[in-house]
C-alpha cells in the first residue's frame, strides 16, 4: 500500500502546503473534503488564532487533516502542547531539527513528516526517526534553501540514500507533475501555489490574478545572502529586493495587506514557479480530481509502454 496514504488516512496522496495565514480552516477543510490532506499552518505565530482554526476544522470536515509546526517560528510551547493533545494524527515539521519535537509527538501516536531541502537534512531527519519526508525543491514558493536544488534532482538523490516515504514539493500543480514525482520515488505530492489560487483560497483576487498572470520565470529567489531566503512573485517591490540582494527587516510587516487586502506592493507574494503552469481559478475539488485523473492517464500510458517494452 502507498505509505503516504497509510500515514495520512486520506483518499489521495495530495497534501496542501502550510502557507502562513492562508492555510487555515477555509482552505484546509476544502482540501480534506476533496479527499486530499488539508494542513493548518502555525508559521504565522498567531497561536490563539491557529488553535481556533484547528478546532474549527472539526465542524467543517469529517476527513483527516494535519498541522504544520515550523520550529524556527514557534513562539512558545502552547502550540506544541495543543497539537500533541488535540487528536490530530499527522504533523509536518519544518525549519529546524525534528528531534526537538519527535518524542512528544510520537508519544501521542502522531505520524511526523519533516520538510527537507537537501540530502544532508533528509538523512539527519531519517536518522532522528521521522516517519517520512516532505522533499522541497527550489521551484517551490516561500522559504527556500539559498543553494537551489530542483525537485527533480533532490528526489532522486534522497531516494538513493534512504527508503523513507517521500512527499514531493516544489513545481507541482497537476497530474503531470505528480506522475513525474512518483517516477522519481515519491509516494505523495504537496501543492501550495495551486491551492493558493483556488476558488476556496481566502486570499484577495489580486493575488490569484497575479499567479495566473505569471509565466515560468515569474518569480525571484530573494535574500540569498541572509535569512530567510524566499521565492516570491515578481513585482516592483521584489525587483528592488532582488537588485539590492538583501530583504529589509520590515518586508513581512504588511503581508496581510497583500494577502487579504489585495495591495500587491505591500509586501512579497510568496509563490512557486508552478505559477507559470496555472491559468485558471478552480474549485479545490476540481483541482484534486483533475490532478488524480491526469496522474492515472500518464501512469496508464507509461505502464503500457513498459508492458510492450517500448518507448
Backbone as numpy.savetxt, mean C-alpha at the origin, in Angstrom:
# Nx Ny Nz CAx CAy CAz Cx Cy Cz
-2.70 -23.96 -0.85 -3.54 -22.76 -0.85 -2.67 -21.51 -0.85
-3.14 -20.46 -1.50 -2.47 -19.17 -1.47 -2.29 -18.72 -0.03
-1.06 -18.47 0.38 -0.78 -18.16 1.78 -1.29 -16.79 2.20
-1.32 -15.84 1.27 -1.85 -14.52 1.61 -3.34 -14.61 1.92
-4.07 -15.39 1.12 -5.50 -15.58 1.39 -5.70 -16.28 2.73
-4.87 -17.25 3.02 -4.97 -17.94 4.30 -4.72 -16.99 5.47
-3.77 -16.10 5.30 -3.43 -15.17 6.37 -4.44 -14.04 6.54
-5.01 -13.56 5.44 -5.92 -12.42 5.53 -7.37 -12.84 5.76
-7.75 -13.99 5.23 -9.14 -14.41 5.30 -10.01 -13.75 4.26
-9.41 -12.97 3.37 -10.16 -12.27 2.32 -10.45 -13.22 1.16
-11.37 -12.83 0.31 -11.72 -13.61 -0.88 -10.62 -13.51 -1.93
-10.05 -12.32 -2.07 -9.03 -12.07 -3.10 -7.72 -11.59 -2.46
-6.59 -11.93 -3.05 -5.29 -11.51 -2.50 -4.89 -10.10 -2.95
-5.78 -9.17 -2.69 -5.55 -7.76 -3.01 -5.65 -6.96 -1.72
-4.62 -6.19 -1.43 -4.54 -5.40 -0.20 -4.59 -3.92 -0.57
-5.31 -3.15 0.20 -5.35 -1.69 -0.01 -4.25 -1.06 0.84
-3.47 -0.19 0.22 -2.35 0.44 0.92 -2.83 1.35 2.04
-2.01 1.50 3.10 -2.42 2.29 4.27 -2.05 3.76 4.16
-2.65 4.47 3.21 -2.33 5.88 3.00 -2.81 6.74 4.18
-1.91 7.57 4.69 -2.24 8.42 5.82 -3.45 9.31 5.57
-4.37 9.36 6.50 -5.62 10.14 6.46 -6.64 9.60 5.45
-6.18 8.93 4.40 -7.08 8.46 3.33 -7.60 7.06 3.63
-6.74 6.20 4.14 -7.11 4.79 4.38 -7.87 4.65 5.69
-9.09 5.16 5.67 -9.96 5.07 6.83 -11.23 4.31 6.44
-12.23 4.34 7.29 -13.34 3.39 7.15 -14.11 3.52 5.84
-14.26 4.73 5.30 -15.02 4.89 4.06 -14.41 4.08 2.93
-13.11 4.20 2.75 -12.42 3.46 1.68 -12.18 2.01 2.07
-11.66 1.79 3.27 -11.29 0.43 3.68 -12.48 -0.51 3.71
-13.65 -0.03 4.14 -14.83 -0.90 4.17 -15.28 -1.25 2.76
-15.15 -0.31 1.82 -15.52 -0.59 0.43 -14.61 -1.67 -0.14
-13.32 -1.60 0.19 -12.37 -2.60 -0.28 -12.68 -3.97 0.32
-12.93 -4.01 1.61 -13.26 -5.29 2.26 -14.57 -5.86 1.73
-15.56 -5.02 1.53 -16.85 -5.48 1.01 -16.74 -6.01 -0.41
-15.71 -5.57 -1.14 -15.49 -6.04 -2.51 -14.73 -7.37 -2.54
-14.37 -7.88 -1.36 -13.67 -9.16 -1.30 -12.17 -9.05 -1.16
-11.65 -7.82 -1.18 -10.21 -7.61 -0.97 -9.98 -7.27 0.49
-8.80 -6.75 0.82 -8.44 -6.50 2.22 -8.26 -5.02 2.47
-9.25 -4.41 3.12 -9.13 -3.02 3.51 -8.18 -2.87 4.69
-7.43 -1.78 4.68 -6.47 -1.52 5.75 -6.72 -0.11 6.32
-6.75 0.00 7.64 -6.88 1.29 8.30 -5.49 1.82 8.64
-5.23 3.07 8.30 -3.94 3.68 8.57 -3.84 4.19 10.00
-2.59 4.30 10.48 -2.34 5.00 11.75 -1.16 5.95 11.61
-0.63 6.09 10.38 0.54 6.95 10.15 0.24 8.42 10.33
-1.04 8.80 10.29 -1.42 10.20 10.51 -1.09 10.64 11.93
-0.95 9.69 12.84 -0.65 10.03 14.22 -1.85 10.46 15.03
-3.03 10.44 14.40 -4.26 10.86 15.09 -4.87 9.65 15.80
-4.30 9.32 16.94 -4.64 8.07 17.63 -6.13 7.90 17.86
-6.77 8.88 18.46 -8.19 8.76 18.79 -9.04 8.63 17.53
-8.71 9.40 16.52 -9.46 9.34 15.26 -9.30 7.98 14.60
-8.09 7.43 14.63 -7.85 6.12 14.01 -8.58 5.01 14.77
-8.57 5.10 16.09 -9.30 4.11 16.90 -10.79 4.17 16.57
-11.31 5.37 16.41 -12.72 5.55 16.05 -13.01 4.92 14.69
-12.08 5.08 13.75 -12.26 4.53 12.41 -12.22 3.00 12.44
-11.36 2.44 13.27 -11.28 0.98 13.39 -12.58 0.42 13.96
-13.10 1.08 14.98 -14.37 0.64 15.56 -15.52 0.78 14.56
-15.46 1.80 13.73 -16.52 2.04 12.74 -16.56 0.94 11.68
-15.42 0.32 11.41 -15.36 -0.73 10.40 -16.33 -1.87 10.71
-16.53 -2.16 11.98 -17.44 -3.25 12.37 -18.87 -2.95 11.94
-19.20 -1.68 11.79 -20.54 -1.28 11.37 -20.69 -1.30 9.84
-19.55 -1.22 9.14 -19.59 -1.04 7.69 -19.27 -2.30 6.90
-18.66 -3.30 7.54 -18.35 -4.54 6.83 -18.32 -5.73 7.78
-18.72 -6.88 7.25 -18.61 -8.13 8.00 -17.37 -8.90 7.57
-16.65 -8.37 6.60 -15.49 -9.05 6.05 -14.21 -8.63 6.79
-13.15 -9.42 6.63 -11.89 -9.10 7.32 -11.30 -7.77 6.87
-10.60 -7.12 7.77 -9.82 -5.94 7.44 -8.58 -5.93 8.33
-7.63 -5.10 7.99 -6.39 -5.04 8.76 -6.04 -3.63 9.17
-4.93 -3.50 9.87 -4.45 -2.22 10.37 -2.96 -2.13 10.10
-2.48 -0.94 9.75 -1.05 -0.72 9.57 -0.48 0.03 10.76
0.67 -0.42 11.23 1.38 0.25 12.32 2.77 0.66 11.82
2.95 1.94 11.50 4.26 2.43 11.06 5.09 2.85 12.27
6.09 2.08 12.61 6.80 2.27 13.88 7.38 3.68 14.04
7.86 4.26 12.95 8.49 5.57 13.02 7.50 6.67 13.42
6.23 6.46 13.09 5.24 7.53 13.29 4.30 7.29 14.47
4.50 6.22 15.21 3.64 5.96 16.36 4.03 6.88 17.51
3.08 7.69 17.95 3.39 8.71 18.95 3.36 8.18 20.38
2.58 7.14 20.61 2.52 6.57 21.95 2.13 5.10 21.87
2.01 4.46 23.02 1.70 3.05 23.07 0.20 2.76 22.96
-0.62 3.80 23.04 -2.06 3.60 23.05 -2.55 2.91 21.78
-1.97 3.29 20.63 -2.41 2.72 19.36 -2.05 1.23 19.29
-0.85 0.90 19.71 -0.40 -0.50 19.69 -1.25 -1.34 20.64
-1.49 -0.82 21.82 -2.29 -1.55 22.80 -3.70 -1.81 22.28
-4.27 -0.81 21.65 -5.62 -0.97 21.11 -5.64 -2.02 20.01
-4.70 -1.92 19.08 -4.65 -2.86 17.95 -4.45 -4.29 18.45
-3.61 -4.46 19.44 -3.33 -5.80 19.96 -4.56 -6.45 20.59
-5.49 -5.63 21.03 -6.64 -6.16 21.77 -8.00 -5.92 21.11
-8.01 -5.40 19.89 -9.29 -5.04 19.26 -9.94 -6.18 18.48
-9.22 -7.29 18.31 -9.79 -8.44 17.61 -9.38 -8.56 16.16
-8.71 -7.56 15.60 -8.22 -7.64 14.22 -7.11 -8.68 14.15
-7.09 -9.47 13.09 -6.15 -10.59 12.99 -5.08 -10.41 11.92
-5.05 -9.24 11.27 -4.03 -9.00 10.24 -3.49 -7.59 10.40
-2.18 -7.49 10.57 -1.53 -6.19 10.76 -0.31 -6.11 9.85
-0.14 -4.96 9.21 1.11 -4.70 8.51 1.91 -3.69 9.31
3.21 -3.90 9.37 4.09 -2.96 10.03 5.04 -2.37 9.00
5.59 -1.20 9.31 6.46 -0.52 8.36 7.30 0.51 9.09
8.26 1.10 8.38 9.07 2.22 8.88 9.76 1.91 10.20
10.49 0.81 10.23 11.20 0.44 11.44 11.37 -1.06 11.54
11.85 -1.53 12.67 12.05 -2.97 12.87 10.79 -3.61 13.44
10.26 -4.65 12.78 9.04 -5.29 13.28 9.25 -6.02 14.60
10.51 -6.30 14.94 10.79 -7.04 16.17 10.31 -6.29 17.41
10.16 -4.97 17.30 9.70 -4.17 18.43 8.27 -4.51 18.83
7.47 -4.99 17.86 6.05 -5.23 18.13 5.64 -6.69 18.00
6.50 -7.50 17.42 6.10 -8.87 17.07 5.57 -9.68 18.25
6.27 -9.68 19.34 5.85 -10.50 20.48 4.46 -10.08 20.97
4.23 -8.80 21.06 2.93 -8.30 21.55 1.80 -8.67 20.60
2.05 -8.54 19.31 1.00 -8.83 18.33 0.76 -10.33 18.18
1.84 -11.10 18.08 1.68 -12.53 17.85 1.16 -13.26 19.08
1.34 -12.66 20.26 0.76 -13.26 21.47 -0.76 -13.20 21.43
-1.30 -12.35 20.55 -2.75 -12.23 20.36 -3.20 -12.94 19.08
-2.33 -13.80 18.54 -2.61 -14.57 17.31 -2.85 -13.67 16.11
-2.16 -12.56 16.06 -2.26 -11.63 14.93 -1.20 -11.97 13.89
-1.61 -12.06 12.63 -0.69 -12.27 11.51 -0.02 -10.93 11.21
1.30 -10.94 11.06 2.05 -9.71 10.84 2.87 -9.79 9.55
2.62 -8.83 8.65 3.43 -8.67 7.44 4.19 -7.35 7.56
5.46 -7.36 7.19 6.27 -6.15 7.31 6.63 -5.61 5.93
6.51 -4.31 5.75 6.83 -3.66 4.47 8.33 -3.44 4.36
8.90 -3.87 3.23 10.35 -3.77 3.04 10.68 -3.21 1.65
11.73 -2.34 1.57 12.15 -1.78 0.29 13.45 -2.37 -0.24
14.06 -3.28 0.52 15.34 -3.87 0.11 15.40 -5.34 0.51
16.34 -6.05 -0.09 16.56 -7.46 0.26 17.05 -7.57 1.70
17.95 -6.68 2.09 18.49 -6.71 3.45 17.38 -6.57 4.48
16.47 -5.63 4.25 15.35 -5.43 5.18 14.43 -6.64 5.19
14.23 -7.25 4.03 13.37 -8.44 3.94 13.94 -9.59 4.75
15.23 -9.82 4.63 15.86 -10.93 5.35 15.84 -10.70 6.86
16.04 -9.45 7.28 15.99 -9.13 8.71 14.58 -9.35 9.25
13.56 -8.95 8.48 12.18 -9.13 8.92 11.82 -10.61 8.99
12.26 -11.37 7.99 11.98 -12.81 7.99 12.66 -13.49 9.18
13.88 -13.08 9.46 14.61 -13.65 10.59 13.94 -13.29 11.92
13.32 -12.11 11.97 12.64 -11.68 13.19 11.37 -12.49 13.45
10.83 -13.11 12.39 9.67 -13.98 12.57 8.35 -13.47 12.02
8.39 -12.51 11.09 7.14 -12.04 10.50 6.50 -13.16 9.68
5.21 -13.05 9.47 4.48 -14.07 8.71 4.59 -13.85 7.21
4.88 -12.63 6.80 4.99 -12.32 5.39 5.56 -10.94 5.18
5.77 -10.59 3.91 6.37 -9.31 3.55 5.49 -8.55 2.56
5.44 -7.23 2.73 4.91 -6.35 1.70 6.14 -5.77 1.01
6.39 -6.21 -0.21 7.60 -5.84 -0.94 7.33 -4.57 -1.74
7.91 -3.45 -1.30 7.59 -2.14 -1.86 8.66 -1.67 -2.83
8.35 -1.72 -4.12 9.25 -1.22 -5.13 9.21 0.30 -5.23
10.19 0.86 -5.93 10.34 2.31 -6.03 9.22 2.97 -6.82
8.45 2.19 -7.59 7.37 2.76 -8.38 6.23 3.30 -7.53
6.11 2.81 -6.32 4.98 3.17 -5.47 5.04 4.60 -4.97
3.89 5.11 -4.52 3.82 6.45 -3.98 4.15 6.47 -2.49
4.25 7.67 -1.95 4.48 7.81 -0.51 5.94 7.68 -0.14
6.19 7.18 1.06 7.54 7.10 1.60 8.34 6.01 0.90
9.53 6.37 0.43 10.34 5.46 -0.37 11.77 5.37 0.15
12.46 4.32 -0.30 13.89 4.20 -0.08 14.59 5.07 -1.11
15.52 5.96 -0.71 16.19 6.82 -1.69 17.00 6.04 -2.73
17.40 4.81 -2.39 18.06 3.96 -3.38 16.97 3.17 -4.10
16.56 3.66 -5.25 15.37 3.14 -5.94 15.62 1.77 -6.56
14.83 0.79 -6.11 14.86 -0.55 -6.69 13.43 -0.89 -7.12
13.26 -1.29 -8.36 11.93 -1.54 -8.89 11.29 -2.78 -8.28
9.98 -2.83 -8.32 9.25 -4.00 -7.85 9.68 -5.24 -8.63
9.89 -5.08 -9.92 10.31 -6.18 -10.79 11.58 -6.85 -10.27
12.57 -6.07 -9.93 13.85 -6.61 -9.45 13.73 -7.08 -8.00
13.06 -6.30 -7.17 13.00 -6.59 -5.74 12.30 -7.92 -5.45
11.20 -8.19 -6.14 10.49 -9.45 -5.92 11.39 -10.65 -6.24
12.08 -10.57 -7.35 12.95 -11.68 -7.74 14.10 -11.86 -6.75
14.69 -10.74 -6.33 15.84 -10.81 -5.44 15.46 -11.39 -4.07
14.30 -11.00 -3.58 13.86 -11.50 -2.27 13.45 -12.96 -2.36
12.76 -13.33 -3.44 12.35 -14.72 -3.58 13.54 -15.65 -3.69
14.64 -15.17 -4.23 15.86 -15.98 -4.31 16.40 -16.34 -2.94
16.09 -15.50 -1.94 16.70 -15.65 -0.62 15.77 -16.17 0.47
14.48 -16.12 0.25 13.55 -16.57 1.28 12.23 -17.01 0.67
11.54 -17.92 1.35 10.25 -18.41 0.86 9.08 -17.78 1.62
9.33 -16.71 2.36 8.27 -16.02 3.09 7.25 -15.48 2.09
5.93 -15.57 2.39 4.91 -15.03 1.48 5.13 -13.55 1.18
4.94 -13.16 -0.06 5.16 -11.77 -0.46 3.89 -11.16 -1.05
3.62 -9.93 -0.64 2.61 -9.08 -1.27 3.37 -8.01 -2.04
3.15 -7.92 -3.34 3.88 -6.98 -4.18 3.21 -5.61 -4.16
4.02 -4.56 -3.98 3.50 -3.20 -3.95 4.38 -2.29 -4.78
3.74 -1.38 -5.51 4.49 -0.43 -6.31 4.30 -0.66 -7.79
3.58 0.24 -8.45 3.38 0.15 -9.89 2.29 -0.78 -10.34
1.45 -1.25 -9.42 0.41 -2.23 -9.75 -0.97 -1.59 -9.60
-1.78 -1.69 -10.63 -3.12 -1.10 -10.56 -4.17 -1.92 -11.31
-3.78 -3.09 -11.83 -4.74 -3.89 -12.60 -4.27 -5.35 -12.68
-5.01 -6.13 -13.47 -4.72 -7.55 -13.59 -3.39 -7.86 -14.24
-2.94 -7.00 -15.14 -1.64 -7.21 -15.77 -0.52 -7.12 -14.74
-0.61 -6.09 -13.90 0.40 -5.94 -12.86 0.34 -7.08 -11.87
-0.86 -7.53 -11.56 -1.03 -8.63 -10.62 -0.43 -9.91 -11.19
-0.68 -10.19 -12.46 -0.14 -11.39 -13.09 1.38 -11.35 -13.13
1.94 -10.19 -13.42 3.39 -10.05 -13.44 3.99 -10.31 -12.06
3.35 -9.75 -11.03 3.83 -9.94 -9.66 3.79 -11.40 -9.26
2.72 -12.09 -9.61 2.60 -13.51 -9.27 3.65 -14.33 -10.02
3.96 -13.95 -11.24 4.97 -14.67 -12.00 6.34 -14.56 -11.34
6.54 -13.49 -10.57 7.81 -13.26 -9.91 7.85 -13.78 -8.48
6.77 -14.45 -8.05 6.79 -15.08 -6.74 5.86 -14.50 -5.70
5.15 -13.42 -6.02 4.21 -12.85 -5.07 2.96 -13.72 -4.97
2.28 -13.62 -3.84 0.99 -14.31 -3.65 -0.13 -13.32 -3.37
0.18 -12.04 -3.51 -0.82 -11.00 -3.33 -0.26 -9.70 -3.85
-1.12 -8.69 -4.00 -0.68 -7.37 -4.43 -1.26 -6.32 -3.50
-0.59 -5.19 -3.42 -1.11 -4.04 -2.69 -1.26 -2.89 -3.67
-2.40 -2.21 -3.64 -2.63 -1.06 -4.51 -2.97 0.16 -3.66
-2.32 1.27 -3.97 -2.59 2.51 -3.27 -3.19 3.55 -4.18
-2.43 3.99 -5.18 -2.89 5.05 -6.09 -4.19 4.67 -6.79
-4.34 3.40 -7.15 -5.58 2.97 -7.81 -6.78 3.16 -6.89
-6.64 2.88 -5.61 -7.75 3.05 -4.69 -7.94 4.51 -4.27
-6.87 5.28 -4.25 -7.01 6.72 -3.96 -7.90 7.38 -5.00
-7.80 6.91 -6.24 -8.59 7.49 -7.33 -9.91 6.75 -7.57
-10.35 5.99 -6.59 -11.62 5.27 -6.72 -12.80 6.16 -6.34
-13.98 5.70 -6.67 -15.20 6.46 -6.37 -15.38 6.64 -4.86
-15.07 5.63 -4.09 -15.28 5.69 -2.64 -14.15 6.38 -1.88
-13.08 6.70 -2.55 -11.97 7.39 -1.89 -12.45 8.73 -1.35
-12.06 9.11 -0.13 -12.54 10.35 0.46 -11.83 11.61 -0.04
-10.82 11.47 -0.90 -10.06 12.65 -1.32 -10.86 13.51 -2.29
-10.46 14.78 -2.39 -11.12 15.75 -3.26 -11.00 15.34 -4.72
-11.97 15.71 -5.52 -11.96 15.40 -6.94 -10.74 15.94 -7.67
-10.19 17.05 -7.19 -9.00 17.60 -7.84 -7.81 16.65 -7.75
-7.70 15.96 -6.62 -6.63 14.97 -6.44 -6.85 13.80 -7.40
-8.07 13.32 -7.47 -8.37 12.21 -8.38 -8.10 12.62 -9.83
-8.51 13.84 -10.20 -8.28 14.32 -11.56 -6.79 14.43 -11.87
-6.00 14.82 -10.87 -4.55 14.95 -11.07 -3.93 13.58 -11.34
-4.44 12.55 -10.66 -3.96 11.18 -10.92 -4.33 10.76 -12.34
-5.58 11.01 -12.72 -6.02 10.64 -14.06 -5.25 11.39 -15.14
-4.85 12.61 -14.83 -4.15 13.43 -15.82 -2.66 13.18 -15.91
-2.12 12.40 -14.98 -0.68 12.14 -14.97 -0.30 11.06 -15.97
0.90 11.17 -16.53 1.39 10.09 -17.39 2.40 9.27 -16.61
3.09 8.35 -17.29 3.99 7.45 -16.58 5.18 8.17 -15.95
5.44 9.39 -16.41 6.52 10.19 -15.84 5.95 11.35 -15.01
4.76 11.16 -14.50 4.05 12.23 -13.80 4.35 12.38 -12.32
5.37 11.68 -11.83 5.74 11.79 -10.41 7.24 12.07 -10.28
7.60 12.57 -9.11 9.00 12.76 -8.77 9.31 12.05 -7.46
10.55 11.57 -7.32 11.05 11.12 -6.02 11.75 12.32 -5.40
11.31 12.71 -4.22 11.77 13.95 -3.60 12.51 13.69 -2.29
13.36 14.64 -1.94 14.05 14.64 -0.64 15.01 13.47 -0.49
15.67 13.10 -1.57 16.54 11.92 -1.54 17.77 12.12 -0.67
18.12 13.39 -0.35 19.29 13.65 0.47 18.96 13.72 1.95
17.68 13.54 2.28 17.27 13.63 3.68 16.24 12.54 3.96
15.41 12.76 4.95 14.35 11.82 5.28 13.11 12.58 5.74
11.91 12.17 5.37 11.64 10.98 4.56 11.74 11.27 3.07
12.16 10.27 2.33 12.16 10.34 0.87 10.77 9.93 0.40
10.20 10.66 -0.55 8.82 10.39 -0.98 8.68 10.41 -2.50
7.62 9.75 -3.00 7.23 9.91 -4.41 5.88 10.62 -4.43
5.79 11.68 -5.24 4.58 12.48 -5.30 4.34 12.97 -6.73
3.10 13.38 -7.00 2.75 13.91 -8.31 3.52 15.18 -8.61
3.81 15.41 -9.88 4.46 16.64 -10.30 3.48 17.82 -10.15
3.98 18.91 -9.61 3.21 20.14 -9.45 4.22 21.27 -9.33
3.73 22.50 -9.23 4.66 23.61 -9.05 5.42 23.46 -7.73
4.71 23.01 -6.71 5.35 22.87 -5.40 6.39 21.75 -5.42
6.05 20.61 -6.00 7.01 19.51 -6.02 8.17 19.81 -6.97
7.93 20.66 -7.97 9.02 21.08 -8.86 10.07 21.85 -8.08
9.63 22.74 -7.20 10.56 23.51 -6.37 11.37 22.60 -5.45
10.68 21.63 -4.86 11.37 20.68 -3.96 12.36 19.83 -4.75
11.94 19.40 -5.93 12.80 18.58 -6.78 14.07 19.33 -7.16
13.92 20.59 -7.52 15.07 21.39 -7.93 15.97 21.73 -6.75
15.37 21.94 -5.58 16.15 22.26 -4.39 16.86 21.04 -3.83
16.28 19.86 -4.03 16.88 18.63 -3.54 16.49 18.27 -2.12
15.89 19.22 -1.42 15.47 18.97 -0.04 14.05 19.46 0.17
13.34 18.84 1.09 11.95 19.15 1.37 11.86 20.05 2.61
11.15 21.18 2.53 11.00 22.05 3.69 10.31 21.32 4.85
10.62 21.67 6.09 10.04 21.00 7.25 8.52 21.07 7.31
7.94 22.12 6.72 6.48 22.29 6.80 5.74 21.69 5.61
6.40 20.82 4.84 5.81 20.28 3.61 4.45 19.62 3.84
4.32 18.88 4.93 3.08 18.15 5.17 2.11 18.91 6.08
2.45 20.14 6.41 1.62 20.91 7.34 0.19 21.12 6.88
0.02 21.27 5.57 -1.32 21.52 5.03 -1.80 20.39 4.13
-1.36 19.16 4.46 -1.70 18.02 3.61 -3.21 17.80 3.49
-3.96 18.09 4.55 -5.41 17.90 4.50 -6.07 18.88 3.53
-5.47 20.08 3.38 -6.01 21.05 2.43 -5.88 20.53 1.00
-4.83 19.74 0.75 -4.68 19.12 -0.57 -5.62 17.93 -0.70
-5.53 17.00 0.25 -6.31 15.77 0.16 -7.82 16.03 0.12
-8.28 16.87 1.01 -9.74 17.01 1.17 -10.28 18.38 0.77
-9.38 19.37 0.64 -9.80 20.70 0.21 -9.58 20.94 -1.27
-8.75 20.10 -1.90 -8.55 20.20 -3.34 -7.50 21.20 -3.78
-6.76 21.81 -2.83 -5.70 22.75 -3.19 -4.44 21.95 -3.49
-4.18 21.73 -4.76 -3.09 20.84 -5.16 -1.70 21.43 -4.96
-1.63 22.68 -4.55 -0.33 23.29 -4.24 -0.14 23.48 -2.74
-1.11 23.04 -1.93 -1.02 23.23 -0.48 0.04 22.33 0.14
0.31 21.20 -0.50 1.28 20.24 0.01 1.75 19.39 -1.16
2.12 18.16 -0.89 2.56 17.24 -1.94 1.57 16.08 -2.04
1.16 15.75 -3.25 0.18 14.69 -3.48 0.90 13.37 -3.67
0.98 12.56 -2.61 1.68 11.29 -2.69 0.96 10.35 -3.66
1.70 9.83 -4.62 1.12 8.92 -5.62 2.24 8.17 -6.30
1.92 7.02 -6.89 2.91 6.20 -7.55 2.90 6.35 -9.05
3.85 5.70 -9.70 3.96 5.76 -11.15 2.77 5.12 -11.85
2.01 4.30 -11.13 0.81 3.69 -11.72 -0.23 4.73 -12.07
-0.06 5.97 -11.60 -0.98 7.05 -12.00 -1.03 7.15 -13.53
0.08 6.84 -14.18 0.12 6.89 -15.64 -0.67 5.80 -16.32
-1.17 4.83 -15.54 -1.96 3.72 -16.08 -3.44 3.85 -15.75
-3.80 4.88 -15.00 -5.17 5.05 -14.53 -5.85 6.16 -15.32
-7.00 5.85 -15.93 -7.66 6.85 -16.76 -9.12 7.07 -16.42
-9.61 6.49 -15.32 -11.01 6.67 -14.95 -11.20 6.44 -13.45
-12.11 7.21 -12.87 -12.54 6.97 -11.49 -13.59 5.87 -11.54
-13.37 4.81 -10.78 -14.28 3.66 -10.81 -14.64 3.26 -9.39
-15.80 2.62 -9.22 -16.13 2.07 -7.90 -15.10 1.02 -7.49
-14.85 0.90 -6.20 -13.89 -0.06 -5.70 -14.22 -1.48 -6.17
-15.50 -1.85 -6.10 -15.89 -3.21 -6.50 -15.53 -3.49 -7.95
-15.69 -2.48 -8.81 -15.34 -2.66 -10.22 -13.83 -2.80 -10.40
-13.07 -2.02 -9.65 -11.61 -2.12 -9.71 -11.16 -3.52 -9.32
-11.70 -4.04 -8.24 -11.32 -5.36 -7.77 -11.74 -6.43 -8.78
-12.97 -6.36 -9.25 -13.48 -7.35 -10.22 -12.66 -7.35 -11.50
-12.35 -6.17 -12.02 -11.59 -6.08 -13.27 -10.15 -6.56 -13.07
-9.59 -6.30 -11.91 -8.23 -6.76 -11.62 -8.17 -8.28 -11.58
-9.12 -8.88 -10.90 -9.16 -10.35 -10.81 -9.43 -10.97 -12.19
-10.36 -10.38 -12.94 -10.66 -10.91 -14.28 -9.45 -10.81 -15.19
-8.76 -9.67 -15.13 -7.57 -9.50 -15.96 -6.47 -10.46 -15.58
-6.30 -10.68 -14.29 -5.30 -11.64 -13.81 -5.60 -13.04 -14.33
-6.84 -13.48 -14.21 -7.19 -14.83 -14.64 -7.09 -15.00 -16.15
-7.40 -13.95 -16.90 -7.29 -14.02 -18.36 -5.83 -14.23 -18.76
-4.94 -13.48 -18.14 -3.51 -13.60 -18.46 -2.94 -14.92 -17.95
-3.32 -15.30 -16.72 -2.85 -16.57 -16.17 -3.30 -17.74 -17.03
-4.54 -17.67 -17.53 -5.04 -18.73 -18.40 -4.27 -18.81 -19.70
-3.98 -17.65 -20.29 -3.22 -17.62 -21.54 -1.80 -18.15 -21.33
-1.18 -17.75 -20.24 0.17 -18.22 -19.97 0.19 -19.71 -19.67
-0.88 -20.19 -18.99 -0.97 -21.62 -18.72 -1.10 -22.41 -20.00
-1.85 -21.85 -20.95 -1.98 -22.50 -22.25 -0.66 -22.59 -22.99
0.11 -21.52 -22.90 1.44 -21.54 -23.54 2.34 -22.59 -22.90
2.25 -22.70 -21.57 3.07 -23.68 -20.86 2.67 -25.10 -21.27
1.37 -25.34 -21.35 0.89 -26.67 -21.71 1.32 -27.05 -23.12
1.34 -26.06 -24.01 1.70 -26.32 -25.40 3.21 -26.23 -25.63
3.94 -25.88 -24.55 5.38 -25.68 -24.65 5.69 -24.65 -25.74
4.85 -23.62 -25.78 5.01 -22.60 -26.82 5.26 -21.23 -26.25
5.24 -20.23 -27.13 5.52 -18.85 -26.73 4.46 -17.89 -27.28
